[in-house]
Structure formats: structure tokens, C-alpha cells
Amino acid sequence: MNYRKSGDYMNIEKYKVFLTAARKGSFIQAARELGYTPSAVTQMMNSLENECGFSLLQRSNKGVVLTKEGHAILPYARQLVEVEERLEEQCENIKGIHLGRLRIAGFTSTACAIILPVVERFQERYPNIDVDILEENSPKTLAEWVRSGVADITITTKQPDYENEWIILNVNPYVAVLSKQNPLSRNECITAEEMQQSRVLMFRSRHGLESNVAEYMKKYNLQPLSTFTSNCNYVMLKKLEQTPCVSLLPVYMWDFYAPMHPGLTARPISPSLTCDIILTVASFSECSVPARAFIECTKEFIKDSLT
């Protein structure tokens, strides 16, 4: 979509480059986010500044910053880009055509328990949108995938200092999972004091334990099984069938794995422990039409299944 000014065409894509470079403070970072080469970004910015008749970004070895004129134009450029995006979305809605591809990432257990059923619901409504499910068991890697554009959306558990934009889908309680032969399985609820008498077998990604679990174990002096860890919940639970240990899992994960492990059972714990299941994106304001539709399907599934 182009706009004419003084005999030249002003391309909306140039304004997208301008907004991204201003937000990132770097032509290289803007090029990486938008899928251009740095030289193409430089050329589009030079062309836009020629059309405007003044400099919008001040260049230096440290990157780029807005000039006084750039600050003045920024809100109007943002409005222009947003109007074009809304127009494209409305045209799609009118035509009833929803095409594209989404990449949704999460833990393997989350992919099975939450993402897959959401995808099935989503593709019943939007069969022409392709969906890729990406599995990764490190929260830090998942966060980086969203920032770098490897994934459009992740569904994961919230960690401290999370940098991406996110919404809470569900506050999910943890349960103690243990063998049915474990004497603690006779209790209706297992206390932290009782767990002190056992070793705790825990999932561990290459970046360590989940922070809330690590804090809980430290606070109540729970001892991990130091001779065995796994970054796969299925392997961890298989091992749990063979030991007198206990493990801490969110309820949504246990509900998924329970049918595969008939020799295990679960009990509430006291004091309680919860995790925030979150949906994350790089920017909600910049989500594509398919991404927004997927987010709505996810909210519906959580409401129907986890609340």
C-alpha cells in the first residue's frame, strides 16, 4: 500500500523499518527482526528521509537514535502502520480467507497437554493456517525463541525477570507424585515436613530447576535425589515408579501423564505451591491475525479444561 507525496510513492514498509529501527536502536537489529539485510534497511531509511525532507534517525557507531524531527513524526508513523495493518485484517475478514503459518512452542508436556488440543480446535476453525509445534524444555530458550522470531507464541511457566510480553492463562497448583507403594500415598495430603524424610526427584533443564520449585525446596529443606536428574518428565516418572522418592508436578502435567503411569499416584501438598501458566509473544500489539485467533482459542480451552 503506497501513498503519494510530491510525485514520489511513500511505501508503508519504510515506516515499519523506521519504527523498528527507532525501537531497537540499531539498523542491524531492525533488519534481523524484519527479515531484511542491513543494507536494505539503510537504503529504505535514506529513501524515507529524502521523501520527508529531513533526518529522522541520528547514526553513530553505537546505533541510531531519534532526531527531534523523528520524535515529532513517530506517533503519526505508528498510526499509519497500524491503520494499514487493520485494513489488511479487515480485508481478510471480509473475504473469509485465513492463510498463513504459526509456530507455537512449549515444553514437551505442555505441547501435549495444552498446545496440541488448542491446535486441533484452532484448525477446525481455520483449516488453511499451518501450525508448527516446537518442543523445548528450557524456559530461557523458549523466551529467546520468541524474541528472535523462531516462535510466534510460547506457552510455558513464568520465570523471574521474564522479558517478553505475556498473559497469565492459569494459576496451576503442584501435587506430590509418588509410587502407590510409598507409605506417604496413604495420606490425603503430604506436608513439606513429611517430604523431608524422602528424596525429591525433579525435572531439570540445562538451565536448572524451575525457580519456584527451587525456592520451595530451599525454604522447606527438601533434599533432591542427587544421583539422578532428567530433562524429560516421562523418564523422571518412570524412574519414580522404581524409587521411594516423591516428585513435584503441576496438576495439568500430572493429569496428562497419569494414564501412562498406573503405578503412581498424586496428593496435594502443604504448604501449597503454584505456577503461572503463561502465553507469551514478542508484542501483543503486533500480533498477526492468525496469532490473535490462536490466543483466543487458547483462552477458551483453558477456561473449558483447566478452570
MARKOLMAR-633800 format. One record per residue: y, x, z of N, C-alpha, C, CB in turn. Coordinates in steps of 0.02 Angstrom, whole numbers, plus 50000, padded with zeros to 5 digits. Each point is the difference from the previous one (the first is absolute). Glycine has a CB too. Layout:
N
YXZYXZYXZYXZ/...
***
This chain:
307
499415004350000500594995750000500625004550000499384990750061/501065008449890500575004349991500664996250004499305007549931/501224995950092500664997150005500495004449961499734994850112/500705002149847500455003749956500655001450037499474994749899/500775011450092500645001950028500325005149953499604997850118/500995000749857500385004549957499575002549942500705003450098/498914992149873499605001849942499355003550016501055000749940/498825000850124499385003450020499564995050038500595011350006/498764989949991499544995950039499885003350069499454995749893/500645000250159499885002550068499304997550021501255000050030/498295004549976499304998450014499894999250075499655006149896/500024988450123499874998850071499595005750030500044987649979/499535015549981499585005350026500435005850027499094996849919/501485004350051500445005350024500254998550071500355002549881/499784991150131500234998050067499435000750051500834992149948/498565006650030499435001150045499945007450018499414990149949/500705014250001499995007250013500565001950048499515002049886/501084995350103500575001350044499864998050072500774998449902/498974995550108499854997650067499465004250034500324988549963/499175013349999499455003950029500235007150018499184993249934/501215009950021500255006850014500464999950060499905002949879/500514991950127500454999550058499614999150065500894995149926/498565001050071499594998850059499605006150020499944987949969/499795015549980499585005850013500405006450011499124994649932/501495005750041500405006150006499755005649956500254996750115/499385001649832499705005149958499794997049933499605006350102/500574997249844499764997949934499245000949995501115003149950/498645002350080499275001249997499624994550035500225012349996/500014985750064499664994650037500064993449963500235006050107/500364992849863500094993849962499534999849940501204999550037/498745006249928499565000449943499284998750020500775008249946/499034994650111499314999150024499864992750016500025011650046/500464985049985499904993050019499994995549940500565002250108/499864999249843500074995549942499545001849942501174998350034/498505007449970499545001949947500335003449941499314990750036/501285012249974500355003749947499955007550013500794990449982/499405013649968500095007150012500695001050030499225003149904/500895002350134500685001350027500525000549945499475005950095/500354997049848500505000649946500194993149973499535011249970/499994984250027500164993249976500474996550049498894999349942/501005001750124500444997150050500715002949992499034998450080/501015008149911500665003249991500354997249939499575010550055/500074988749891500304997449938500254992950009499245007449933/500364988450101500214993150011500614999650045498824996349984/501215008050068500585000050044500625002449963499255002050098/500685003249860500575002449961500254994549954499565011750005/499984984749963500184994649955500364994450037499025002949927/500724995350132500324994750039500705002050022498884996350040/501215009949981500665002250022500485000349941499475006650091/500284995049850500434999849940500224992949984499415010149955/500134985250053500174993049988500514997450050498864998249951/501055003950113500464997750052500685003549995499014997850074/500995008449903500625003749995500175004250060500394991149927/499145009650120500115004250059499335001950030501124994450023/498905010650022499395002550032499774995350055500355011849973/499004987150030499714995750051499645003950055499884991149913/499845014750068499625004150046500255007249997498994992449988/501115010450070500195007150003499385004250006501104997150054/498825007749899499405004249998500125006450040499694995349888/499775007250143500025006550033499285002650005501044997050066/498885009149958499335002850007499584996150051500475011249970/499864985150075499654996250051499804993049977500635006550085/499614991549856499844993349975500624996549974499064999450080/500974994149929500564996049976500254995550056499565000449882/501104998350118500304995250046500494995749961499875007950099/500264986249926500464995449967500715002750001499254990450031/501105008949914500725001349999500354993850027499905008049901/500764992450107500394994250022499914994249951500845007650055/499184994149880499904994849949499294997250002500865005849928/498654998750086499314997750004499904995150057499645010849952/500684990650106499974995350056500284993249981500115009650079/500444990549882500324993749980499574995949954501105005550013/498524997849944499594996649949499324998050028500595006449911/499174997050140499324999150025499804992750012500115011250051/500284984849986499784993150013499964995849937500515000950112/499925000549839499994996149937499405002049958501254999150003/498595007449997499405002349964499384996950030500575010849972/499414988850094499424997050033499934992749982500125008150095/500444988349904499984992949981499774999249928500934997750081/499305006749875499814999649930499255000849991501125004549968/498605000450066499285001349995499614994250031500215012450004/500014985150053499654994450032500014993849957500305004750111/500264993949856500054994149956499515000749943501214998450031/498755007649939499545001049945499274999050022500825008149948/499014994550112499324999350025499844992750014500075011450050/500404984949979499884992950014499934996049934500645001050108/499755001049842499964996749935499315001149969501245001449983/498525004750020499335001549973499474996150038500385011449966/499694988250100499514996350040500004992649981500145008350094/500474988949898500044992949983499704998649932501034999250070/499085005449882499704999349934499245000050005501005005649947/498734998850096499275000150010499764993450029500045012450017/500334985150032499794993850032500034994149951500425004450109/500104995449849500074994649952499425000149950501255000350014/498595005749962499465000749952499324999050032500725007849934/499254992950132499364999450033499535005849988500144987949991/500155017849990499605006049985500105005050056500104998149875/499355004250154500045005050052499535005749981500274991350089/500035013949887499625005849978500185006050043499954995549883/499625009450119500165006150035499415002850037501164996050012/498985009050030499485003350039500275001450070499505005249895/500094993650154500175001650070499495005050028500534988650015/499725016050026499575004850034500084998850075500095008749905/499374989050127500014998350071499555004950037500214987749974/500065015350078499635005250036499904998150073500465008649923/499014994150107499874998950070499385003850023500534988749991/499335010950075499385002850026499414996649964500545002550113/498895000849886499414996949970499834993450034499565011449970/500474988550096499854993850037500524994649985499455006850090/501184995249906500534995149984499934997549929500765005750082/499054998849873499904997949930499464994749995500345011349962/499134989450077499454995249998500184993550038499195009549992/501124991250067500114994350044500614995949981499465006550090/501054996649881500624996549986500195000349926500375002650117/499675003549856500275000849932499574996449948500505011050034/498844990049969499574997049949500044992449999499245009750013/500724986850044500064992749996500704997749977499154999350091/501375004649925500664998349975500035000849924500525003650110/499185001849865499995001249928499644994349964500025012450020/499424985350009499634994549969500434993749997498935004950042/501434993750011500454994250001500575000949949499734998050122/500545008149878500565001549955499804999349927500465007850086/498964994849895499804999949930499784993149976499675011850012/500174983750034499884993149980500654996949974499074998950086/501495003149944500654997349979500315003949942500174996250117/499715010449883500315004349950499475004349966501085000250066/498514996749892499435003649970500205005549952499354989650012/501265010449964500215005149952500305006250032500214990949921/499805009350145500265005950035499415004250025501054993850035/498925012449943499475004650021500175002750070499745003149880/499744997750161500105002650067499525005950012500364988650042/499925017049979499605005850020500025000550076500255006049891/499164994550141499965001150072499865007450013499584988150020/500865015050017499945007150016499825000850074500855003049909/498645000950105499775000950069500205006950026499034992249978/501225007950083500195006350033500004998750075500715003949900/498995000650138499934999050072500525003750042498814998349980/501705004549988500545003450037500644995949995499475011249978/500814986450078500634996349998500575004049969499634993850101/500395012749912500545004149971499955000349924500025006850106/499374993849869499915000149927500194993449969499095008450013/500724986150020500194993449974500764999249996498944995250049/501415007250003500734999750000500295004049943499994998450124/499725007549864500245004349945499864996849933499825010150071/499624986549922499844996649937500534994849982498795001950022/501454994450028500524995049986500655003449980499454992150082/500745013149956500635003549985499995003149930500135002450122/499295000349858499975003549936499834995549941499665010050063/500184983649951499844995449946499274999949980501145001949961/498435001750074499284999749985499744992950013499875012250030/500394984650023499824993150017500634995750002498985004050066/500954989749913500574995350005500044997150069499884997349878/499545001450153499974996850065499445003250040500444989049953/499665012050111499445001850044499954994950056500145012349972/499254986650050499874996050061499655004750048499934988849936/500375012350121499765005250046500214998150071500065008949910/499844995750137500244998950068500625004350011498834997550040/501644999849997500645003450008499925006150045500594989149985/499725016449992500025006250037500725001550020498995004349938/501125000050112500695001750020500395003249943499605001550118/501064997449882500455003249952499814998349928500195009250081/499584984749907499814998049933500634999349957498964994150043/501055009249899500625000549961500074994649947499975012050021/499484985249954500054995049948500214993350029499115006049934/501084989450022500174993250021499354996250013501105000249934/498904995850118499384996650018500144993350034499445011150012/500054984749988500014993750038499354999750039500734994149914/499295003050145499394999050041499634993849975500555005650101/498824995349883499584994449979499654996850059499845005649889/499954998750158499594997450055500005005150057499284993349920/500735004450142499905004350058499284998950021501234999550039/498355005749951499284999250006499745003650062499914999149876/499714997550167499745003250060499405004549985500394990250067/499545014949974499405004349997499454997150044500725010149978/498664991550004499424998350041499595006350010499984988149958/499625012050095499525005350011499364998249963500515003150113/499275001349844499374998949963499485004650030500614996749893/498795000750119499485003950033499314997249983500795002950093/498715001149921499314997849988499834994150046499685011749965/499914983750010499784994550041499555002350057500074992649901/499685013750094499605002950053500425003350054499095001849918/501554999050069500455003050049500104995250059500595006749908/499334995650154500104995550058500684996650001499235007350063/501284995949909500674996950000500024993749956500495011450019/499024987849937500004994149956499884993650040499595007249905/500184993550158499894994050041500674997250025498885004550034/501654999449964500654997850024500354995749948500095010450071/500274984649953500404995949955500615003849975499614989850059/500645014849982500585004249982499865007050028500814990050000/499395015149963499895006950021500675003150019498975001149925/501065001650135500635002950024500045007449980500024991850097/500595010749904500105007149986499635004350051501124997549949/498875000250114499655003750052499255000549984500864996250084/498864998449890499295000149982499875004549940499884988450045/500595011749909499935004449942500065007450019500454990949929/499855010550128500045007050022499315002950014501134997650049/498384998149962499335002450015499615001549936500014993350105/500285005149838499675001249935500425004849959499474988650003/500265013749942500385003649950500234995049947499355010950022/501254990349951500284995549950499925003249931500834995250083/498825001449874499885002349932500544997049955498745001150020/501665003249949500594997549965500045002349928500584999750109/499704995849850500195001849932500565005250002499674988449958/500295016649999500525005249998500125001949927499675004350115/500944994549861500195002349934500165007550004500454988649967/499705014449975500175007250002500655001350036499395001549893/501004993150122500625000750038499914998050073500644997949896/498735000950125499874998650070499884992650015500695009850026/499294988650038499904993150022500624995949986499225003950089/500694989449906500584995749997500395000850065499394991749924/501275008450069500425001850057499924995350059500805004849919/499144988650068499954995450057499345000850037500744992049939/498735009750024499345001150032500035006550041499414993949905/500895011350066500055006350036500404999250064499935006249891/500614989950107500414998950060499614996050052501045000349930/498584994850048499604995950046499485004350035500184989849927/499475014450035499495004350029500305004950049499324998849895/501265003950089500335004750045500234996550064500375006849901/499924987250091500264996450057499464998150050500914995649928/498495002550046499474997750044499435005150007500294988349967/499865017850013499545005650011499314998749969500625002850105/499384994849833499374998849965499825006349961500234987649991/499145014350012499785006349970499654998749933499875005050115/500374998349832499664999249935499345003849998501114998649945/498454999350011499395003749988500195006049957499254989650008/500785016250022500285005949966499535002949948500645002350102/498724995949900499525003149955499934996249934499395004250099/500964990249894499924996149938500634995849987498764999650018/501505001049921500534995549976499854998449927500865004850081/499454989949894499914998249930500634996549976498754998950014/501405002149921500564996349970499754993949962500655010749991/498744987250024499714994049969499764995450055499655006549897/500624987550107499814995450052499264998149997501164995649999/498575003849940499294998149994499555005450031500264993549895/499905012950091499615005550029500075000050076500155006849894/500474992250129500135000050072499594994650035501165004549978/498824989649992499644994450031499245001249997500944992249969/498845010949977499285001649996499815004850055500034998249875/500415006750137499885004750055500014996550067500515009249932/499934985850075500084996450063499364996350018501224998849977/498404999149974499364996650012499505004650036500214992949899/499905013750094499515004850025500235003450065499655001949883/500934996250143500275003450059500224994950053500375009649928/499744992550134500264995650053500764999850001498985002450067/501345000049879500735000249998500294993049987499955011849958/500714987850048500374994049978500505002349948499854994150113/500395001149848500525001549951500524994550002499175006149926/501444995550054500554995149999500184998549928500435004150112/499534989449871500164997949932500444993850002498915004749958/501554994549994500364993649995499514994449983501055006149963/499104988050060499554994349990499874998849926500434994950105/500085005749852499904998449929499495004849969501184995549993/498825010850029499505004749975499314998350026500885008949993/499074989750072499354998350028499714993849968500345005250108/500074989849880499754993949967499695001549932500874993450061/499415011449904499735001949935499355003850007501165000449954/498815004450092499425004450007499424996950039500785009449994/499364985750049499494997350046499354997949964500934996250073/499105000249871499374998049968499575005949977500574989649964/499735016250024499635005949977499695003950057500775000649904/499424997650159499765003750058499754995250053500815009449976/498614987550012499744994950047499835002950069499574993849903/500365012850102499845002950065500605001350043499045005149946/501564993350029500625001050038500304993450020500205010749938/500224989650112500384994150023500705002350018498944994250042/501505001149972500705001750017500234995950059500235002849880/500215000250161500284996650058500755001450003498905001150062/501494994149964500715001350011500095005750049500274987949978/500305015450021500135005550046500604998350044499525008349917/500484994850141500554999150048500165006850032499654987950023/500995013949976500584996849968499924999549924500725004350093/499624990949879499934998749929500345005549958499944987650025/499865012849912500305004649951500044996349935499545010350058/501024990349907500094996749936500255004949947500244989250059/499695008949879500305003749945500384995149955499085008850003/501454993749966500394996049953499725001249930501035000650074/498714994249895499805000549929500624998749959498804996150023/501385008749934500624999449963499885000549925500615004950097/499854992149866500025000749927500615004249984499414988949979/500515016349982500565004649987500135000649926499735006250104/500914994849879500225001449932500555005250004499694988349959/500495014549984500565004649999500664996450012499375007449921/500704986650050500614996150009499854992749984500735009949972/499364985650075499884992949987500494997249949499554998850116/501065003749884500504997549953499855001949928500845000750090/498755004549901499845002449933499284998349979500825009150017/498854986650021499314998249983499984996249933499714999550123/499775001849839499894996349938499794992850015499685010749942/500354985150006499784993150008499264999750022500834996449912/498715007350056499304999950024499935002250073499645002149883/500745003150137499965002450069500224994650049500205011749960/500334984850024500244994750044499484994450006501195002749970/498494995749973499494994850002499405002350042500374996049886/499465010450110499445002650039500174999850075499665007449904/500964994250113500214999850070499934992950027500805009549980/499394985549981499944993150023499264998050009501084997249941/498495005050012499294998750007499725003250063499904999249875/500345006950141499765003550060500204996250062500085010949939/500544986850064500234996250058499584993750010501175004449982/498674992249962499594994050003499315001650028500634995149903/499075010250072499335001950024500005001650074499735004349886/500774999550136500045001850071500074993850043500525011049970/499904984350008500104993850037499354996050004501204999849964/498435000149981499384996049997499435003450038500374995549890/499625011150111499405003650022500075003850066499725000849882/500885001750133500075004350059500434997050056499865009649923/500394984350068500424997150052499694993450024501025005449950/
***
